Amino acid sequence: MLADRVGARRMMVGADLARVLTQGVLAAAFFVGPPPFWLLVTMAALAGAATAMFQPGVNGMVPLVAREPQRANATLKVADALAQLLGPALAGLLIALTGAGTVYAIDGATFLLSALCLALIRLAPAGAPEAAPAAAGPGARTGGSLRRDLRQGWQEFRART
């Protein structure tokens, strides 16, 4: 629903910038010394929320930037699987060699790079969903209340088995 209101790309860039902030806070905390547990949990929760805000935008952006959306989705899934497999191993190696602060700083930098790349993407036609922030495709609402849209989305979700 938020992606429908603000646009997929804008929401993805915002989510990446939020993750730059969370990872940067953790990097700074680790450089100073062992961070308190509450800080780790809070930053993890905020980063998780940002990830949840990012992911729906991916599905909306792929058809706008790829000539073959099916192939692009397959490539994204393979890249995601590789990152899920190799990322923790690489992070563990880097922590052993440099420390956790460096790993969080690198992670934050990758989110900054992602935000920059997303901001620079040229999208197709002006009638595409990104051009009108409130529109996300057929059936998208404009001008509805946030509460009503949330309630309607929840009812639609609950109606499916």
C-alpha positions in Angstrom: 0.0 0.0 0.0 2.8 2.4 0.8 4.5 1.6 -2.5 1.3 2.5 -4.2 1.2 5.9 -2.5 4.9 6.9 -2.8 6.1 4.9 -5.8 8.2 1.7 -5.7 11.5 3.3 -6.5 11.1 6.1 -4.0 10.2 3.6 -1.3 13.2 1.3 -2.3 15.6 4.3 -2.1 14.2 5.3 1.3 14.5 1.7 2.6 18.1 1.6 1.4 18.9 4.9 3.1 17.3 3.7 6.3 19.6 0.6 6.1 22.6 2.9 5.5 21.7 4.6 8.8 21.1 1.4 10.8 24.3 -0.2 9.5 26.2 3.0 10.1 25.0 3.3 13.7 26.1 -0.3 14.3 29.5 0.2 12.6 30.2 3.3 14.8 29.0 1.4 17.9 31.4 -1.5 17.2 34.3 0.8 16.4 33.8 2.4 19.9 33.4 -0.9 21.7 30.9 -3.7 22.3 27.5 -2.2 21.7 24.6 -2.7 24.1 22.2 -5.5 23.3 19.2 -3.1 23.0 21.0 -1.2 20.3 21.7 -4.4 18.3 18.0 -5.4 18.6 16.7 -2.0 17.7 18.9 -1.6 14.7 18.0 -5.1 13.5 14.3 -4.4 13.9 14.6 -1.1 11.9 16.8 -2.8 9.2 14.2 -5.6 9.0 11.4 -3.1 8.6 13.3 -1.4 5.8 13.9 -4.7 4.1 10.1 -5.3 4.3 9.6 -1.9 2.7 12.1 -2.6 -0.1 11.0 -6.0 -1.3 7.5 -5.1 -2.7 9.2 -2.5 -4.8 11.4 -5.0 -6.5 8.4 -6.8 -7.9 7.0 -3.6 -9.3 10.3 -2.3 -10.7 11.4 -5.4 -12.7 8.8 -5.1 -15.5 9.7 -1.4 -15.8 13.5 -1.9 -16.3 13.8 -5.4 -17.9 13.0 -6.4 -21.4 12.5 -10.0 -20.3 10.9 -9.8 -16.8 10.8 -13.5 -16.3 14.5 -13.8 -17.0 15.3 -10.8 -14.8 13.3 -12.4 -11.9 15.2 -15.6 -12.4 18.5 -13.7 -12.3 17.4 -11.9 -9.1 16.5 -15.1 -7.4 19.8 -16.7 -8.2 21.7 -13.7 -7.1 19.7 -13.6 -3.9 20.3 -17.3 -3.2 24.1 -16.8 -3.7 24.1 -13.7 -1.4 22.2 -15.7 1.2 24.8 -18.5 1.0 28.0 -16.6 0.5 27.2 -13.4 2.4 27.4 -14.8 6.0 30.6 -16.7 5.1 32.3 -13.6 3.7 31.0 -11.5 6.7 32.4 -14.1 9.1 35.8 -14.0 7.4 35.9 -10.2 7.3 34.9 -10.1 11.0 37.8 -12.4 11.9 40.2 -10.3 9.8 39.0 -6.8 10.5 36.3 -6.7 13.1 32.5 -6.2 13.1 32.6 -2.4 12.7 34.3 -2.8 9.3 31.7 -5.4 8.2 28.8 -3.1 9.2 30.5 -0.1 7.5 30.9 -2.2 4.2 27.3 -3.3 4.5 26.1 0.3 4.9 28.2 1.3 1.9 26.5 -1.4 -0.2 23.1 0.0 0.7 24.3 3.5 -0.2 25.4 2.2 -3.6 22.1 0.4 -4.1 20.2 3.7 -3.3 22.3 5.6 -5.7 21.8 3.0 -8.5 18.1 3.0 -7.9 17.9 6.7 -8.0 19.7 6.8 -11.3 17.6 4.2 -13.1 15.8 5.5 -16.1 12.3 4.2 -16.2 10.2 3.5 -19.3 7.2 5.5 -20.4 5.7 8.4 -18.5 2.5 6.4 -18.0 4.4 3.7 -16.0 3.4 3.3 -12.3 6.5 5.2 -11.0 5.5 8.3 -12.9 2.3 8.7 -10.8 3.2 8.1 -7.2 -0.3 7.2 -6.1 -0.8 4.7 -9.0 0.6 1.2 -9.0 -1.4 -0.3 -11.8 -4.9 -1.2 -12.5 -7.2 -0.9 -9.5 -4.8 1.4 -7.6 -6.5 3.9 -5.4 -5.8 7.6 -5.4 -6.6 9.9 -2.5 -8.0 7.2 -0.2 -7.3 7.3 3.5 -4.3 5.3 4.8 -6.5 3.6 7.5 -9.1 2.6 4.9 -6.5 1.2 2.5 -4.8 -0.8 5.3 -8.2 -2.2 6.4 -9.1 -3.1 2.8 -5.8 -4.7 2.2 -6.0 -6.7 5.4 -9.6 -7.9 4.5 -8.4 -8.9 1.1 -5.4 -10.8 2.6 -7.7 -12.6 5.1 -10.2 -13.5 2.3 -7.5 -15.7 0.7 -6.8 -19.2 1.9 
